[in-house]
Amino acid sequence: MNTNTGRRVAVTGLGLVTPVGSDGWWTFDHVVAGRARMKHEPVRAAGVLDHVFAVAGMEWKVYVRIIPNQRGATVIWTFIRPSILTDGQFEKQLEGFDREIASWKKALEGQRN
């Protein structure tokens, strides 16, 4: 988290993510749809870390499951194209996800060294 601006923000593959209030919603610039909001819907005991995205009056979920294994955990993401995105826009969004995962990988591998 970056607190240099006096506000709590996160810098991720999504870019700058800023909290909206105390209800768990964050704002960011969606790679395709523009200004958007997101929040997590975790169920720790079940390994669930679903994400809710809201933009242009529509909400959709990205389903995330975390499954322990011998070396840590496997994370499974399920993306279903929201009806407001064309196939091309959805593919562009997934490219943004690829960049975010690469950023996470770099950060996590840096912590091991």
C-alpha positions as semicolon CSV with decimal commas, in nm:
position;residue;x (nm);y (nm);z (nm)
1;M;0,000;0,000;0,000
2;N;0,121;0,346;-0,084
3;T;0,033;0,613;0,172
4;N;0,240;0,900;0,029
5;T;-0,075;1,081;-0,085
6;G;-0,236;1,062;0,259
7;R;-0,488;0,808;0,124
8;R;-0,456;0,434;0,124
9;V;-0,395;0,313;-0,230
10;A;-0,262;0,000;-0,393
11;V;-0,056;-0,015;-0,709
12;T;-0,134;-0,337;-0,896
13;G;-0,158;-0,467;-1,249
14;L;-0,485;-0,273;-1,254
15;G;-0,289;0,046;-1,195
16;L;-0,372;0,273;-0,905
17;V;-0,654;0,130;-0,691
18;T;-0,812;0,365;-0,433
19;P;-1,066;0,283;-0,159
20;V;-1,408;0,442;-0,203
21;G;-1,519;0,424;0,161
22;S;-1,538;0,175;0,445
23;D;-1,761;-0,078;0,265
24;G;-1,477;-0,258;0,084
25;W;-1,519;-0,098;-0,261
26;W;-1,211;0,028;-0,449
27;T;-1,197;0,237;-0,767
28;F;-0,961;0,196;-1,062
29;D;-0,941;0,262;-1,435
30;H;-1,059;-0,055;-1,610
31;V;-0,846;-0,131;-1,916
32;V;-1,156;-0,144;-2,138
33;A;-1,458;0,002;-1,958
34;G;-1,304;0,310;-1,793
35;R;-1,362;0,414;-1,432
36;A;-1,477;0,110;-1,236
37;R;-1,520;-0,024;-0,884
38;M;-1,425;-0,359;-0,732
39;K;-1,437;-0,539;-0,401
40;H;-1,344;-0,880;-0,267
41;E;-1,593;-1,129;-0,128
42;P;-1,368;-1,362;0,074
43;V;-1,468;-1,678;0,258
44;R;-1,133;-1,769;0,414
45;A;-1,237;-2,106;0,556
46;A;-1,345;-2,221;0,210
47;G;-1,052;-2,070;0,015
48;V;-1,279;-1,825;-0,170
49;L;-1,158;-1,481;-0,283
50;D;-1,423;-1,376;-0,535
51;H;-1,405;-1,028;-0,689
52;V;-1,706;-0,813;-0,777
53;F;-1,658;-0,553;-1,051
54;A;-1,900;-0,268;-1,121
55;V;-1,893;-0,033;-1,419
56;A;-2,152;0,144;-1,635
57;G;-2,440;0,027;-1,415
58;M;-2,347;-0,340;-1,441
59;E;-2,181;-0,581;-1,198
60;W;-2,003;-0,908;-1,266
61;K;-1,796;-1,154;-1,065
62;V;-1,460;-1,314;-1,113
63;Y;-1,450;-1,639;-0,917
64;V;-1,126;-1,717;-0,733
65;R;-1,046;-2,037;-0,541
66;I;-0,733;-2,100;-0,339
67;I;-0,641;-2,465;-0,294
68;P;-0,355;-2,568;-0,062
69;N;-0,092;-2,802;-0,205
70;Q;0,246;-2,942;-0,095
71;R;0,439;-2,626;-0,188
72;G;0,190;-2,356;-0,093
73;A;-0,132;-2,305;-0,287
74;T;-0,282;-2,316;-0,632
75;V;-0,503;-2,022;-0,728
76;I;-0,779;-2,080;-0,983
77;W;-0,949;-1,784;-1,155
78;T;-1,272;-1,824;-1,353
79;F;-1,361;-1,541;-1,591
80;I;-1,702;-1,517;-1,757
81;R;-1,736;-1,242;-2,018
82;P;-1,976;-0,971;-1,897
83;S;-2,242;-0,885;-2,153
84;I;-2,124;-0,522;-2,170
85;L;-1,788;-0,632;-2,318
86;T;-1,734;-0,757;-2,671
87;D;-1,514;-1,063;-2,723
88;G;-1,227;-0,832;-2,824
89;Q;-1,269;-0,613;-2,516
90;F;-1,281;-0,922;-2,295
91;E;-0,956;-1,051;-2,449
92;K;-0,795;-0,711;-2,385
93;Q;-0,913;-0,727;-2,023
94;L;-0,752;-1,072;-1,987
95;E;-0,423;-0,929;-2,115
96;G;-0,439;-0,681;-1,827
97;F;-0,489;-0,975;-1,590
98;D;-0,179;-1,144;-1,738
99;R;0,023;-0,830;-1,656
100;E;-0,114;-0,826;-1,301
101;I;-0,022;-1,192;-1,242
102;A;0,330;-1,129;-1,380
103;S;0,362;-0,840;-1,132
104;W;0,248;-1,062;-0,843
105;K;0,493;-1,334;-0,948
106;K;0,783;-1,088;-0,956
107;A;0,692;-0,952;-0,611
108;L;0,650;-1,298;-0,458
109;E;0,975;-1,430;-0,606
110;G;1,154;-1,121;-0,475
111;Q;1,030;-1,207;-0,126
112;R;1,186;-1,555;-0,146
113;N;1,535;-1,423;-0,226
